[in-house]
Amino acid sequence: MSEKLRYQLLRLARKTWSRCALFSLFALMAVASSALIGPYIPESVAIKLGSDSIGSLLGILASSMLTVAIFSASTMVGSFSAVSNSATPRASQLLIEDSTVQNTLAAFIGTFLYSVIALIGLHAHLYGDGGRLVLFGFTLVILVLVVVVLLRWIDYLSVLGRLGETIRRVEAATMAAMAQRLQKPFLGGQPQPPGAQGSHAVRAPATGFVQHISMDILQARAEALGTTLHLHVLPGAFVEPSVVLASCDVDLTVEEQQAIADAVLIGAGRTFDHDPRFGMVVMGEIAARAMSASVNDPGTALDVIAAAVRTLIFWVDTGRQTAAQQDAAVEFDRVTAPRLREAGLLEDVWTPLVRYGAPAVEVGMALQRALASLRRLDHPGFNAEVEDLSRYALEKASHSNLIDREMAMLRRESAACGSSNSSGSNAEGTGYNHQHAATHASSQ
């Protein structure tokens, strides 16, 4: 099975309707098996149950599950809206794909469908004494399952859509994407030499974001062509028809270009899968909304700072632990891929915090302390960017009407990052690219 097909099946499994359909299929199989197994049960074992008594139980299940399913669906929609309004619309993607939410709704819909079909079978006299016994057993099992799911769902509603829970989910999803990338820093291919560029290019067939790259397809095409393919984009990059996806040194037919382009899945939006930087972008958006004039919630910004520091420390520590294994982790030797630009991980989350948190001295101090923590990691991919961001934060704060005492406090905290304490540093002295958000493709 190709990587592309596995990824598409994974995305399909995260759809709510797919889980509902699966639970409904189990319900249909339970009803059908009652009619099939029933005749094989001896009459001496089968308990004489009147269809009316089973029908009453199934009727209660059908009516209650319909109500609960509608309530759960409305709760889900309300939670999606709450996350979009309090955090960012990008974070609602995690809630939509939450397995607990989907399994709960699927269990309620599947139980409703089971009850309705079982009632139809009873009224059609499809079951004898043995069939009603089997049906009664299935009904008891499903009833216990519903009670367990309902109790878990009630407890889950206490955190569903909460801002703190949303930040935790974004942090967990980002760490998962980071761990995946650190295991394959070049997506399983060879490290790409600086400036590697083939004489023949394959350009993007559509406009959107790279969501997944099937390295096995690229490897197969490279072997068939007898060349090395240079991949020029990573998951999360924004592409349009002028952007080069890959290149090589042999002439390519239209069919071969199409085959190579098909290995790069392009969608309308970014996803957390395979894209560590997207999680950092979402954290930055949450902090920016929290520090907007209409919300003015410094506490949420502080929570995001703590989550960002944990996530970036995880990136550094995990990277150091897996460094010895990465040298031999080349699965696709005919494909080269660029390395993720680590400074971008910092830019994505800290820039919104600096821009919108400058007027709040408590946020500025927490940001400087966080940058100092990252500087103490002494990670080559972070050091220069940490110092630039610290200077940028000082410069931004100096234009935010803070009093001298507050600026002095910020300078003291900034000194731990090795940045200049001068409040009059110019834009060139910051060494910071303020236009990074508009260059997704190149920053990857």
Order of alpha helices (4+ residues) and beta strands (2+ residues): alpha-alpha-alpha-alpha-alpha-alpha-alpha-beta-beta-beta-alpha-beta-beta-beta-alpha-beta-alpha-alpha-beta-alpha-alpha-alpha-alpha-alpha-alpha
